[in-house]
Amino acid sequence: MSAAEPVETVPDQLTERGVPGLALVVVRDGEAEVTAAGLAGGGGHLEHLGGGGGFWTMMRILPERRLGVVTMGNATRYDHERLARAALAQS
């Protein structure tokens, strides 16, 4: 195998309509119910985490509060939860 040949090919991540999508994790608080409009009932949030060598990001969306927060850091490990809580406490 040459360096030009990939060892493994990651398949495209597509939505049901065949277009690229963003994977969001649903984090439920209490009895939150997932609806087409987001989370309803007991609160909760949508989240996407990502990172790699030397960076880490987090996107959190709170539909009931119509609010979101994104943290980006140039370190693989840092307390992104604390940063998110501090930012949301200011709102």
PDB file with one MODEL, atoms N, CA, C and O in Angstrom:
MODEL        1
ATOM      1  N   MET A   1       0.849  -1.173   0.000  1.00  0.00           N
ATOM      2  CA  MET A   1       0.000   0.000   0.000  1.00  0.00           C
ATOM      3  C   MET A   1       0.895   1.237   0.000  1.00  0.00           C
ATOM      4  O   MET A   1       1.842   1.329   0.781  1.00  0.00           O
ATOM      5  N   SER A   2       0.593   2.165  -0.863  1.00  0.00           N
ATOM      6  CA  SER A   2       1.373   3.398  -0.915  1.00  0.00           C
ATOM      7  C   SER A   2       0.760   4.447   0.009  1.00  0.00           C
ATOM      8  O   SER A   2      -0.370   4.295   0.472  1.00  0.00           O
ATOM      9  N   ALA A   3       1.513   5.506   0.271  1.00  0.00           N
ATOM     10  CA  ALA A   3       1.027   6.586   1.134  1.00  0.00           C
ATOM     11  C   ALA A   3      -0.181   7.283   0.513  1.00  0.00           C
ATOM     12  O   ALA A   3      -0.966   7.911   1.223  1.00  0.00           O
ATOM     13  N   ALA A   4      -0.331   7.177  -0.792  1.00  0.00           N
ATOM     14  CA  ALA A   4      -1.452   7.831  -1.470  1.00  0.00           C
ATOM     15  C   ALA A   4      -2.764   7.069  -1.290  1.00  0.00           C
ATOM     16  O   ALA A   4      -3.838   7.621  -1.527  1.00  0.00           O
ATOM     17  N   GLU A   5      -2.681   5.795  -0.870  1.00  0.00           N
ATOM     18  CA  GLU A   5      -3.886   4.994  -0.681  1.00  0.00           C
ATOM     19  C   GLU A   5      -4.379   5.118   0.754  1.00  0.00           C
ATOM     20  O   GLU A   5      -3.609   4.885   1.687  1.00  0.00           O
ATOM     21  N   PRO A   6      -5.639   5.476   0.953  1.00  0.00           N
ATOM     22  CA  PRO A   6      -6.142   5.585   2.334  1.00  0.00           C
ATOM     23  C   PRO A   6      -6.270   4.209   2.977  1.00  0.00           C
ATOM     24  O   PRO A   6      -6.634   3.234   2.320  1.00  0.00           O
ATOM     25  N   VAL A   7      -5.967   4.146   4.268  1.00  0.00           N
ATOM     26  CA  VAL A   7      -6.118   2.908   5.012  1.00  0.00           C
ATOM     27  C   VAL A   7      -7.598   2.618   5.204  1.00  0.00           C
ATOM     28  O   VAL A   7      -8.036   1.475   5.082  1.00  0.00           O
ATOM     29  N   GLU A   8      -8.357   3.649   5.502  1.00  0.00           N
ATOM     30  CA  GLU A   8      -9.791   3.499   5.726  1.00  0.00           C
ATOM     31  C   GLU A   8     -10.485   4.758   5.234  1.00  0.00           C
ATOM     32  O   GLU A   8      -9.974   5.863   5.420  1.00  0.00           O
ATOM     33  N   THR A   9     -11.616   4.605   4.623  1.00  0.00           N
ATOM     34  CA  THR A   9     -12.392   5.745   4.161  1.00  0.00           C
ATOM     35  C   THR A   9     -13.594   5.919   5.072  1.00  0.00           C
ATOM     36  O   THR A   9     -14.372   4.986   5.275  1.00  0.00           O
ATOM     37  N   VAL A  10     -13.740   7.117   5.619  1.00  0.00           N
ATOM     38  CA  VAL A  10     -14.889   7.418   6.471  1.00  0.00           C
ATOM     39  C   VAL A  10     -16.055   7.780   5.563  1.00  0.00           C
ATOM     40  O   VAL A  10     -15.930   8.677   4.729  1.00  0.00           O
ATOM     41  N   PRO A  11     -17.194   7.093   5.713  1.00  0.00           N
ATOM     42  CA  PRO A  11     -18.336   7.416   4.848  1.00  0.00           C
ATOM     43  C   PRO A  11     -18.882   8.806   5.157  1.00  0.00           C
ATOM     44  O   PRO A  11     -18.781   9.290   6.284  1.00  0.00           O
ATOM     45  N   ASP A  12     -19.461   9.437   4.141  1.00  0.00           N
ATOM     46  CA  ASP A  12     -20.099  10.739   4.345  1.00  0.00           C
ATOM     47  C   ASP A  12     -21.237  10.601   5.348  1.00  0.00           C
ATOM     48  O   ASP A  12     -21.987   9.624   5.317  1.00  0.00           O
ATOM     49  N   GLN A  13     -21.362  11.578   6.232  1.00  0.00           N
ATOM     50  CA  GLN A  13     -22.453  11.621   7.203  1.00  0.00           C
ATOM     51  C   GLN A  13     -23.543  12.499   6.614  1.00  0.00           C
ATOM     52  O   GLN A  13     -23.407  13.722   6.572  1.00  0.00           O
ATOM     53  N   LEU A  14     -24.621  11.880   6.161  1.00  0.00           N
ATOM     54  CA  LEU A  14     -25.676  12.614   5.471  1.00  0.00           C
ATOM     55  C   LEU A  14     -26.994  12.521   6.225  1.00  0.00           C
ATOM     56  O   LEU A  14     -27.254  11.550   6.935  1.00  0.00           O
ATOM     57  N   THR A  15     -27.816  13.544   6.058  1.00  0.00           N
ATOM     58  CA  THR A  15     -29.158  13.535   6.639  1.00  0.00           C
ATOM     59  C   THR A  15     -30.061  12.635   5.795  1.00  0.00           C
ATOM     60  O   THR A  15     -29.640  12.094   4.773  1.00  0.00           O
ATOM     61  N   GLU A  16     -31.305  12.487   6.242  1.00  0.00           N
ATOM     62  CA  GLU A  16     -32.269  11.685   5.480  1.00  0.00           C
ATOM     63  C   GLU A  16     -32.492  12.243   4.082  1.00  0.00           C
ATOM     64  O   GLU A  16     -32.852  11.503   3.166  1.00  0.00           O
ATOM     65  N   ARG A  17     -32.280  13.550   3.913  1.00  0.00           N
ATOM     66  CA  ARG A  17     -32.462  14.182   2.597  1.00  0.00           C
ATOM     67  C   ARG A  17     -31.214  14.079   1.737  1.00  0.00           C
ATOM     68  O   ARG A  17     -31.203  14.548   0.599  1.00  0.00           O
ATOM     69  N   GLY A  18     -30.150  13.464   2.278  1.00  0.00           N
ATOM     70  CA  GLY A  18     -28.940  13.259   1.495  1.00  0.00           C
ATOM     71  C   GLY A  18     -27.959  14.409   1.503  1.00  0.00           C
ATOM     72  O   GLY A  18     -27.063  14.462   0.660  1.00  0.00           O
ATOM     73  N   VAL A  19     -28.112  15.341   2.448  1.00  0.00           N
ATOM     74  CA  VAL A  19     -27.182  16.469   2.543  1.00  0.00           C
ATOM     75  C   VAL A  19     -26.356  16.334   3.821  1.00  0.00           C
ATOM     76  O   VAL A  19     -26.801  15.695   4.774  1.00  0.00           O
ATOM     77  N   PRO A  20     -25.148  16.932   3.855  1.00  0.00           N
ATOM     78  CA  PRO A  20     -24.337  16.842   5.080  1.00  0.00           C
ATOM     79  C   PRO A  20     -25.074  17.434   6.276  1.00  0.00           C
ATOM     80  O   PRO A  20     -25.802  18.417   6.139  1.00  0.00           O
ATOM     81  N   GLY A  21     -24.882  16.836   7.442  1.00  0.00           N
ATOM     82  CA  GLY A  21     -25.558  17.302   8.648  1.00  0.00           C
ATOM     83  C   GLY A  21     -24.587  17.464   9.805  1.00  0.00           C
ATOM     84  O   GLY A  21     -23.416  17.098   9.701  1.00  0.00           O
ATOM     85  N   LEU A  22     -25.075  18.009  10.901  1.00  0.00           N
ATOM     86  CA  LEU A  22     -24.306  18.196  12.121  1.00  0.00           C
ATOM     87  C   LEU A  22     -24.918  17.321  13.199  1.00  0.00           C
ATOM     88  O   LEU A  22     -26.110  17.430  13.489  1.00  0.00           O
ATOM     89  N   ALA A  23     -24.116  16.461  13.788  1.00  0.00           N
ATOM     90  CA  ALA A  23     -24.613  15.566  14.836  1.00  0.00           C
ATOM     91  C   ALA A  23     -24.731  16.328  16.149  1.00  0.00           C
ATOM     92  O   ALA A  23     -23.745  16.872  16.646  1.00  0.00           O
ATOM     93  N   LEU A  24     -25.933  16.367  16.708  1.00  0.00           N
ATOM     94  CA  LEU A  24     -26.175  17.009  17.994  1.00  0.00           C
ATOM     95  C   LEU A  24     -26.598  15.951  18.998  1.00  0.00           C
ATOM     96  O   LEU A  24     -27.411  15.080  18.689  1.00  0.00           O
ATOM     97  N   VAL A  25     -26.046  16.030  20.197  1.00  0.00           N
ATOM     98  CA  VAL A  25     -26.431  15.146  21.283  1.00  0.00           C
ATOM     99  C   VAL A  25     -27.555  15.829  22.046  1.00  0.00           C
ATOM    100  O   VAL A  25     -27.458  17.016  22.358  1.00  0.00           O
ATOM    101  N   VAL A  26     -28.618  15.097  22.351  1.00  0.00           N
ATOM    102  CA  VAL A  26     -29.731  15.630  23.136  1.00  0.00           C
ATOM    103  C   VAL A  26     -29.482  15.280  24.590  1.00  0.00           C
ATOM    104  O   VAL A  26     -29.418  14.103  24.945  1.00  0.00           O
ATOM    105  N   VAL A  27     -29.339  16.304  25.445  1.00  0.00           N
ATOM    106  CA  VAL A  27     -29.137  16.116  26.880  1.00  0.00           C
ATOM    107  C   VAL A  27     -30.412  16.563  27.563  1.00  0.00           C
ATOM    108  O   VAL A  27     -30.750  17.747  27.547  1.00  0.00           O
ATOM    109  N   ARG A  28     -31.116  15.630  28.158  1.00  0.00           N
ATOM    110  CA  ARG A  28     -32.412  15.936  28.772  1.00  0.00           C
ATOM    111  C   ARG A  28     -32.248  16.235  30.251  1.00  0.00           C
ATOM    112  O   ARG A  28     -31.487  15.571  30.954  1.00  0.00           O
ATOM    113  N   ASP A  29     -32.967  17.237  30.707  1.00  0.00           N
ATOM    114  CA  ASP A  29     -33.056  17.566  32.130  1.00  0.00           C
ATOM    115  C   ASP A  29     -34.463  17.207  32.572  1.00  0.00           C
ATOM    116  O   ASP A  29     -35.432  17.711  32.004  1.00  0.00           O
ATOM    117  N   GLY A  30     -34.591  16.370  33.547  1.00  0.00           N
ATOM    118  CA  GLY A  30     -35.925  16.000  34.019  1.00  0.00           C
ATOM    119  C   GLY A  30     -36.680  15.209  32.978  1.00  0.00           C
ATOM    120  O   GLY A  30     -36.187  14.202  32.469  1.00  0.00           O
ATOM    121  N   GLU A  31     -37.880  15.668  32.663  1.00  0.00           N
ATOM    122  CA  GLU A  31     -38.757  14.950  31.740  1.00  0.00           C
ATOM    123  C   GLU A  31     -38.832  15.642  30.385  1.00  0.00           C
ATOM    124  O   GLU A  31     -39.886  15.637  29.749  1.00  0.00           O
ATOM    125  N   ALA A  32     -37.745  16.230  29.938  1.00  0.00           N
ATOM    126  CA  ALA A  32     -37.754  16.920  28.652  1.00  0.00           C
ATOM    127  C   ALA A  32     -38.130  15.957  27.539  1.00  0.00           C
ATOM    128  O   ALA A  32     -37.721  14.796  27.538  1.00  0.00           O
ATOM    129  N   GLU A  33     -38.906  16.450  26.602  1.00  0.00           N
ATOM    130  CA  GLU A  33     -39.344  15.644  25.464  1.00  0.00           C
ATOM    131  C   GLU A  33     -38.759  16.240  24.194  1.00  0.00           C
ATOM    132  O   GLU A  33     -38.782  17.456  24.005  1.00  0.00           O
ATOM    133  N   VAL A  34     -38.238  15.391  23.330  1.00  0.00           N
ATOM    134  CA  VAL A  34     -37.669  15.857  22.075  1.00  0.00           C
ATOM    135  C   VAL A  34     -38.800  16.061  21.072  1.00  0.00           C
ATOM    136  O   VAL A  34     -39.583  15.148  20.812  1.00  0.00           O
ATOM    137  N   THR A  35     -38.877  17.272  20.510  1.00  0.00           N
ATOM    138  CA  THR A  35     -39.892  17.579  19.501  1.00  0.00           C
ATOM    139  C   THR A  35     -39.183  18.134  18.276  1.00  0.00           C
ATOM    140  O   THR A  35     -37.974  18.359  18.305  1.00  0.00           O
ATOM    141  N   ALA A  36     -39.924  18.353  17.210  1.00  0.00           N
ATOM    142  CA  ALA A  36     -39.336  18.908  15.996  1.00  0.00           C
ATOM    143  C   ALA A  36     -38.755  20.292  16.254  1.00  0.00           C
ATOM    144  O   ALA A  36     -37.802  20.697  15.587  1.00  0.00           O
ATOM    145  N   ALA A  37     -39.316  21.022  17.213  1.00  0.00           N
ATOM    146  CA  ALA A  37     -38.853  22.377  17.510  1.00  0.00           C
ATOM    147  C   ALA A  37     -37.711  22.389  18.520  1.00  0.00           C
ATOM    148  O   ALA A  37     -37.160  23.453  18.802  1.00  0.00           O
ATOM    149  N   GLY A  38     -37.350  21.259  19.061  1.00  0.00           N
ATOM    150  CA  GLY A  38     -36.280  21.205  20.055  1.00  0.00           C
ATOM    151  C   GLY A  38     -36.712  20.394  21.256  1.00  0.00           C
ATOM    152  O   GLY A  38     -37.338  19.345  21.106  1.00  0.00           O
ATOM    153  N   LEU A  39     -36.385  20.867  22.445  1.00  0.00           N
ATOM    154  CA  LEU A  39     -36.744  20.188  23.683  1.00  0.00           C
ATOM    155  C   LEU A  39     -37.908  20.909  24.331  1.00  0.00           C
ATOM    156  O   LEU A  39     -37.957  22.139  24.338  1.00  0.00           O
ATOM    157  N   ALA A  40     -38.832  20.159  24.867  1.00  0.00           N
ATOM    158  CA  ALA A  40     -39.980  20.759  25.545  1.00  0.00           C
ATOM    159  C   ALA A  40     -40.217  20.020  26.850  1.00  0.00           C
ATOM    160  O   ALA A  40     -39.845  18.854  26.984  1.00  0.00           O
ATOM    161  N   GLY A  41     -40.820  20.679  27.790  1.00  0.00           N
ATOM    162  CA  GLY A  41     -41.147  20.018  29.052  1.00  0.00           C
ATOM    163  C   GLY A  41     -40.180  20.391  30.150  1.00  0.00           C
ATOM    164  O   GLY A  41     -40.291  21.469  30.734  1.00  0.00           O
ATOM    165  N   GLY A  42     -39.239  19.527  30.439  1.00  0.00           N
ATOM    166  CA  GLY A  42     -38.359  19.726  31.582  1.00  0.00           C
ATOM    167  C   GLY A  42     -37.046  20.404  31.285  1.00  0.00           C
ATOM    168  O   GLY A  42     -36.146  20.369  32.124  1.00  0.00           O
ATOM    169  N   GLY A  43     -36.893  21.016  30.133  1.00  0.00           N
ATOM    170  CA  GLY A  43     -35.636  21.681  29.809  1.00  0.00           C
ATOM    171  C   GLY A  43     -34.679  20.743  29.114  1.00  0.00           C
ATOM    172  O   GLY A  43     -35.089  19.724  28.559  1.00  0.00           O
ATOM    173  N   GLY A  44     -33.426  21.079  29.142  1.00  0.00           N
ATOM    174  CA  GLY A  44     -32.408  20.288  28.476  1.00  0.00           C
ATOM    175  C   GLY A  44     -31.697  21.121  27.434  1.00  0.00           C
ATOM    176  O   GLY A  44     -31.989  22.303  27.253  1.00  0.00           O
ATOM    177  N   HIS A  45     -30.758  20.489  26.751  1.00  0.00           N
ATOM    178  CA  HIS A  45     -30.025  21.222  25.734  1.00  0.00           C
ATOM    179  C   HIS A  45     -29.526  20.287  24.642  1.00  0.00           C
ATOM    180  O   HIS A  45     -29.527  19.065  24.793  1.00  0.00           O
ATOM    181  N   LEU A  46     -29.102  20.890  23.542  1.00  0.00           N
ATOM    182  CA  LEU A  46     -28.474  20.191  22.432  1.00  0.00           C
ATOM    183  C   LEU A  46     -26.997  20.527  22.481  1.00  0.00           C
ATOM    184  O   LEU A  46     -26.622  21.639  22.855  1.00  0.00           O
ATOM    185  N   GLU A  47     -26.153  19.568  22.104  1.00  0.00           N
ATOM    186  CA  GLU A  47     -24.716  19.795  22.273  1.00  0.00           C
ATOM    187  C   GLU A  47     -23.930  19.081  21.181  1.00  0.00           C
ATOM    188  O   GLU A  47     -24.327  18.019  20.701  1.00  0.00           O
ATOM    189  N   HIS A  48     -22.807  19.686  20.798  1.00  0.00           N
ATOM    190  CA  HIS A  48     -21.855  19.058  19.884  1.00  0.00           C
ATOM    191  C   HIS A  48     -20.459  19.334  20.429  1.00  0.00           C
ATOM    192  O   HIS A  48     -20.090  20.485  20.662  1.00  0.00           O
ATOM    193  N   LEU A  49     -19.694  18.279  20.629  1.00  0.00           N
ATOM    194  CA  LEU A  49     -18.322  18.383  21.127  1.00  0.00           C
ATOM    195  C   LEU A  49     -17.361  17.975  20.022  1.00  0.00           C
ATOM    196  O   LEU A  49     -17.706  17.168  19.158  1.00  0.00           O
ATOM    197  N   GLY A  50     -16.163  18.529  20.049  1.00  0.00           N
ATOM    198  CA  GLY A  50     -15.164  18.128  19.061  1.00  0.00           C
ATOM    199  C   GLY A  50     -13.792  18.635  19.437  1.00  0.00           C
ATOM    200  O   GLY A  50     -13.651  19.563  20.234  1.00  0.00           O
ATOM    201  N   GLY A  51     -12.807  18.030  18.867  1.00  0.00           N
ATOM    202  CA  GLY A  51     -11.451  18.465  19.149  1.00  0.00           C
ATOM    203  C   GLY A  51     -10.440  17.529  18.536  1.00  0.00           C
ATOM    204  O   GLY A  51     -10.777  16.612  17.788  1.00  0.00           O
ATOM    205  N   GLY A  52      -9.210  17.780  18.869  1.00  0.00           N
ATOM    206  CA  GLY A  52      -8.112  16.984  18.354  1.00  0.00           C
ATOM    207  C   GLY A  52      -6.830  17.425  19.014  1.00  0.00           C
ATOM    208  O   GLY A  52      -6.848  18.004  20.100  1.00  0.00           O
ATOM    209  N   GLY A  53      -5.735  17.157  18.371  1.00  0.00           N
ATOM    210  CA  GLY A  53      -4.433  17.516  18.922  1.00  0.00           C
ATOM    211  C   GLY A  53      -4.296  19.013  19.137  1.00  0.00           C
ATOM    212  O   GLY A  53      -4.077  19.765  18.187  1.00  0.00           O
ATOM    213  N   GLY A  54      -4.425  19.445  20.378  1.00  0.00           N
ATOM    214  CA  GLY A  54      -4.182  20.840  20.702  1.00  0.00           C
ATOM    215  C   GLY A  54      -5.386  21.760  20.706  1.00  0.00           C
ATOM    216  O   GLY A  54      -5.216  22.967  20.881  1.00  0.00           O
ATOM    217  N   PHE A  55      -6.601  21.248  20.520  1.00  0.00           N
ATOM    218  CA  PHE A  55      -7.773  22.130  20.609  1.00  0.00           C
ATOM    219  C   PHE A  55      -8.985  21.331  21.062  1.00  0.00           C
ATOM    220  O   PHE A  55      -9.019  20.105  20.948  1.00  0.00           O
ATOM    221  N   TRP A  56      -9.990  22.053  21.583  1.00  0.00           N
ATOM    222  CA  TRP A  56     -11.242  21.434  22.020  1.00  0.00           C
ATOM    223  C   TRP A  56     -12.351  22.458  21.877  1.00  0.00           C
ATOM    224  O   TRP A  56     -12.172  23.620  22.240  1.00  0.00           O
ATOM    225  N   THR A  57     -13.504  22.040  21.349  1.00  0.00           N
ATOM    226  CA  THR A  57     -14.638  22.937  21.177  1.00  0.00           C
ATOM    227  C   THR A  57     -15.910  22.308  21.731  1.00  0.00           C
ATOM    228  O   THR A  57     -16.026  21.086  21.824  1.00  0.00           O
ATOM    229  N   MET A  58     -16.845  23.151  22.090  1.00  0.00           N
ATOM    230  CA  MET A  58     -18.146  22.697  22.548  1.00  0.00           C
ATOM    231  C   MET A  58     -19.185  23.713  22.089  1.00  0.00           C
ATOM    232  O   MET A  58     -18.982  24.920  22.224  1.00  0.00           O
ATOM    233  N   MET A  59     -20.301  23.223  21.543  1.00  0.00           N
ATOM    234  CA  MET A  59     -21.427  24.072  21.196  1.00  0.00           C
ATOM    235  C   MET A  59     -22.629  23.551  21.969  1.00  0.00           C
ATOM    236  O   MET A  59     -22.950  22.365  21.895  1.00  0.00           O
ATOM    237  N   ARG A  60     -23.288  24.421  22.703  1.00  0.00           N
ATOM    238  CA  ARG A  60     -24.454  24.031  23.498  1.00  0.00           C
ATOM    239  C   ARG A  60     -25.594  24.985  23.170  1.00  0.00           C
ATOM    240  O   ARG A  60     -25.417  26.203  23.192  1.00  0.00           O
ATOM    241  N   ILE A  61     -26.763  24.431  22.867  1.00  0.00           N
ATOM    242  CA  ILE A  61     -27.948  25.217  22.523  1.00  0.00           C
ATOM    243  C   ILE A  61     -29.041  24.895  23.530  1.00  0.00           C
ATOM    244  O   ILE A  61     -29.360  23.728  23.759  1.00  0.00           O
ATOM    245  N   LEU A  62     -29.616  25.936  24.134  1.00  0.00           N
ATOM    246  CA  LEU A  62     -30.711  25.785  25.090  1.00  0.00           C
ATOM    247  C   LEU A  62     -31.972  26.349  24.441  1.00  0.00           C
ATOM    248  O   LEU A  62     -32.237  27.546  24.557  1.00  0.00           O
ATOM    249  N   PRO A  63     -32.757  25.510  23.758  1.00  0.00           N
ATOM    250  CA  PRO A  63     -33.913  26.008  22.998  1.00  0.00           C
ATOM    251  C   PRO A  63     -34.927  26.775  23.832  1.00  0.00           C
ATOM    252  O   PRO A  63     -35.441  27.796  23.376  1.00  0.00           O
ATOM    253  N   GLU A  64     -35.229  26.313  25.041  1.00  0.00           N
ATOM    254  CA  GLU A  64     -36.245  26.992  25.857  1.00  0.00           C
ATOM    255  C   GLU A  64     -35.820  28.400  26.235  1.00  0.00           C
ATOM    256  O   GLU A  64     -36.664  29.282  26.393  1.00  0.00           O
ATOM    257  N   ARG A  65     -34.513  28.619  26.382  1.00  0.00           N
ATOM    258  CA  ARG A  65     -34.007  29.958  26.713  1.00  0.00           C
ATOM    259  C   ARG A  65     -33.660  30.754  25.467  1.00  0.00           C
ATOM    260  O   ARG A  65     -33.297  31.927  25.559  1.00  0.00           O
ATOM    261  N   ARG A  66     -33.769  30.116  24.285  1.00  0.00           N
ATOM    262  CA  ARG A  66     -33.382  30.750  23.025  1.00  0.00           C
ATOM    263  C   ARG A  66     -31.969  31.303  23.134  1.00  0.00           C
ATOM    264  O   ARG A  66     -31.701  32.464  22.824  1.00  0.00           O
ATOM    265  N   LEU A  67     -31.068  30.424  23.590  1.00  0.00           N
ATOM    266  CA  LEU A  67     -29.715  30.830  23.924  1.00  0.00           C
ATOM    267  C   LEU A  67     -28.742  29.727  23.554  1.00  0.00           C
ATOM    268  O   LEU A  67     -29.100  28.549  23.554  1.00  0.00           O
ATOM    269  N   GLY A  68     -27.524  30.102  23.242  1.00  0.00           N
ATOM    270  CA  GLY A  68     -26.485  29.123  22.963  1.00  0.00           C
ATOM    271  C   GLY A  68     -25.136  29.652  23.401  1.00  0.00           C
ATOM    272  O   GLY A  68     -24.961  30.852  23.610  1.00  0.00           O
ATOM    273  N   VAL A  69     -24.183  28.741  23.536  1.00  0.00           N
ATOM    274  CA  VAL A  69     -22.829  29.121  23.910  1.00  0.00           C
ATOM    275  C   VAL A  69     -21.860  28.206  23.168  1.00  0.00           C
ATOM    276  O   VAL A  69     -22.118  27.015  22.997  1.00  0.00           O
ATOM    277  N   VAL A  70     -20.747  28.780  22.732  1.00  0.00           N
ATOM    278  CA  VAL A  70     -19.688  28.012  22.076  1.00  0.00           C
ATOM    279  C   VAL A  70     -18.392  28.314  22.803  1.00  0.00           C
ATOM    280  O   VAL A  70     -18.056  29.476  23.032  1.00  0.00           O
ATOM    281  N   THR A  71     -17.661  27.262  23.167  1.00  0.00           N
ATOM    282  CA  THR A  71     -16.329  27.449  23.741  1.00  0.00           C
ATOM    283  C   THR A  71     -15.320  26.870  22.762  1.00  0.00           C
ATOM    284  O   THR A  71     -15.554  25.825  22.153  1.00  0.00           O
ATOM    285  N   MET A  72     -14.204  27.557  22.619  1.00  0.00           N
ATOM    286  CA  MET A  72     -13.113  27.088  21.764  1.00  0.00           C
ATOM    287  C   MET A  72     -11.814  27.350  22.506  1.00  0.00           C
ATOM    288  O   MET A  72     -11.577  28.462  22.978  1.00  0.00           O
ATOM    289  N   GLY A  73     -10.980  26.341  22.609  1.00  0.00           N
ATOM    290  CA  GLY A  73      -9.717  26.516  23.314  1.00  0.00           C
ATOM    291  C   GLY A  73      -8.572  25.863  22.574  1.00  0.00           C
ATOM    292  O   GLY A  73      -8.756  24.866  21.875  1.00  0.00           O
ATOM    293  N   ASN A  74      -7.388  26.429  22.732  1.00  0.00           N
ATOM    294  CA  ASN A  74      -6.224  25.854  22.070  1.00  0.00           C
ATOM    295  C   ASN A  74      -5.486  24.899  23.004  1.00  0.00           C
ATOM    296  O   ASN A  74      -4.259  24.920  23.100  1.00  0.00           O
ATOM    297  N   ALA A  75      -6.257  24.072  23.680  1.00  0.00           N
ATOM    298  CA  ALA A  75      -5.731  23.000  24.530  1.00  0.00           C
ATOM    299  C   ALA A  75      -6.683  21.816  24.390  1.00  0.00           C
ATOM    300  O   ALA A  75      -7.888  21.999  24.220  1.00  0.00           O
ATOM    301  N   THR A  76      -6.145  20.619  24.460  1.00  0.00           N
ATOM    302  CA  THR A  76      -6.991  19.441  24.342  1.00  0.00           C
ATOM    303  C   THR A  76      -7.858  19.264  25.577  1.00  0.00           C
ATOM    304  O   THR A  76      -8.961  18.724  25.490  1.00  0.00           O
ATOM    305  N   ARG A  77      -7.367  19.714  26.726  1.00  0.00           N
ATOM    306  CA  ARG A  77      -8.138  19.615  27.969  1.00  0.00           C
ATOM    307  C   ARG A  77      -8.215  20.976  28.654  1.00  0.00           C
ATOM    308  O   ARG A  77      -7.196  21.625  28.891  1.00  0.00           O
ATOM    309  N   TYR A  78      -9.420  21.392  28.963  1.00  0.00           N
ATOM    310  CA  TYR A  78      -9.682  22.567  29.793  1.00  0.00           C
ATOM    311  C   TYR A  78     -11.112  22.442  30.282  1.00  0.00           C
ATOM    312  O   TYR A  78     -11.874  21.627  29.762  1.00  0.00           O
ATOM    313  N   ASP A  79     -11.485  23.228  31.262  1.00  0.00           N
ATOM    314  CA  ASP A  79     -12.805  23.101  31.881  1.00  0.00           C
ATOM    315  C   ASP A  79     -13.856  23.854  31.061  1.00  0.00           C
ATOM    316  O   ASP A  79     -14.299  24.935  31.448  1.00  0.00           O
ATOM    317  N   HIS A  80     -14.249  23.271  29.924  1.00  0.00           N
ATOM    318  CA  HIS A  80     -15.236  23.925  29.064  1.00  0.00           C
ATOM    319  C   HIS A  80     -16.597  24.017  29.749  1.00  0.00           C
ATOM    320  O   HIS A  80     -17.368  24.931  29.457  1.00  0.00           O
ATOM    321  N   GLU A  81     -16.904  23.091  30.650  1.00  0.00           N
ATOM    322  CA  GLU A  81     -18.170  23.163  31.397  1.00  0.00           C
ATOM    323  C   GLU A  81     -18.226  24.436  32.245  1.00  0.00           C
ATOM    324  O   GLU A  81     -19.247  25.122  32.275  1.00  0.00           O
ATOM    325  N   ARG A  82     -17.135  24.745  32.927  1.00  0.00           N
ATOM    326  CA  ARG A  82     -17.095  25.944  33.770  1.00  0.00           C
ATOM    327  C   ARG A  82     -17.259  27.207  32.924  1.00  0.00           C
ATOM    328  O   ARG A  82     -17.980  28.128  33.306  1.00  0.00           O
ATOM    329  N   LEU A  83     -16.589  27.241  31.778  1.00  0.00           N
ATOM    330  CA  LEU A  83     -16.724  28.397  30.888  1.00  0.00           C
ATOM    331  C   LEU A  83     -18.163  28.551  30.394  1.00  0.00           C
ATOM    332  O   LEU A  83     -18.698  29.660  30.360  1.00  0.00           O
ATOM    333  N   ALA A  84     -18.781  27.444  30.013  1.00  0.00           N
ATOM    334  CA  ALA A  84     -20.163  27.498  29.526  1.00  0.00           C
ATOM    335  C   ALA A  84     -21.108  27.964  30.626  1.00  0.00           C
ATOM    336  O   ALA A  84     -21.971  28.809  30.389  1.00  0.00           O
ATOM    337  N   ARG A  85     -20.949  27.416  31.831  1.00  0.00           N
ATOM    338  CA  ARG A  85     -21.815  27.830  32.947  1.00  0.00           C
ATOM    339  C   ARG A  85     -21.650  29.314  33.248  1.00  0.00           C
ATOM    340  O   ARG A  85     -22.635  30.009  33.500  1.00  0.00           O
ATOM    341  N   ALA A  86     -20.411  29.805  33.224  1.00  0.00           N
ATOM    342  CA  ALA A  86     -20.162  31.225  33.503  1.00  0.00           C
ATOM    343  C   ALA A  86     -20.802  32.109  32.435  1.00  0.00           C
ATOM    344  O   ALA A  86     -21.398  33.136  32.759  1.00  0.00           O
ATOM    345  N   ALA A  87     -20.683  31.721  31.175  1.00  0.00           N
ATOM    346  CA  ALA A  87     -21.279  32.508  30.091  1.00  0.00           C
ATOM    347  C   ALA A  87     -22.799  32.512  30.192  1.00  0.00           C
ATOM    348  O   ALA A  87     -23.431  33.551  30.001  1.00  0.00           O
ATOM    349  N   LEU A  88     -23.385  31.365  30.489  1.00  0.00           N
ATOM    350  CA  LEU A  88     -24.841  31.271  30.583  1.00  0.00           C
ATOM    351  C   LEU A  88     -25.379  31.990  31.812  1.00  0.00           C
ATOM    352  O   LEU A  88     -26.511  32.473  31.797  1.00  0.00           O
ATOM    353  N   ALA A  89     -24.589  32.066  32.872  1.00  0.00           N
ATOM    354  CA  ALA A  89     -25.018  32.766  34.086  1.00  0.00           C
ATOM    355  C   ALA A  89     -25.134  34.269  33.844  1.00  0.00           C
ATOM    356  O   ALA A  89     -25.869  34.955  34.554  1.00  0.00           O
ATOM    357  N   GLN A  90     -24.417  34.785  32.851  1.00  0.00           N
ATOM    358  CA  GLN A  90     -24.456  36.210  32.536  1.00  0.00           C
ATOM    359  C   GLN A  90     -25.693  36.589  31.725  1.00  0.00           C
ATOM    360  O   GLN A  90     -25.957  37.773  31.511  1.00  0.00           O
ATOM    361  N   SER A  91     -26.445  35.600  31.277  1.00  0.00           N
ATOM    362  CA  SER A  91     -27.597  35.870  30.400  1.00  0.00           C
ATOM    363  C   SER A  91     -28.891  35.848  31.167  1.00  0.00           C
ATOM    364  O   SER A  91     -29.956  36.054  30.586  1.00  0.00           O
TER     365      SER A  91
ENDMDL
END
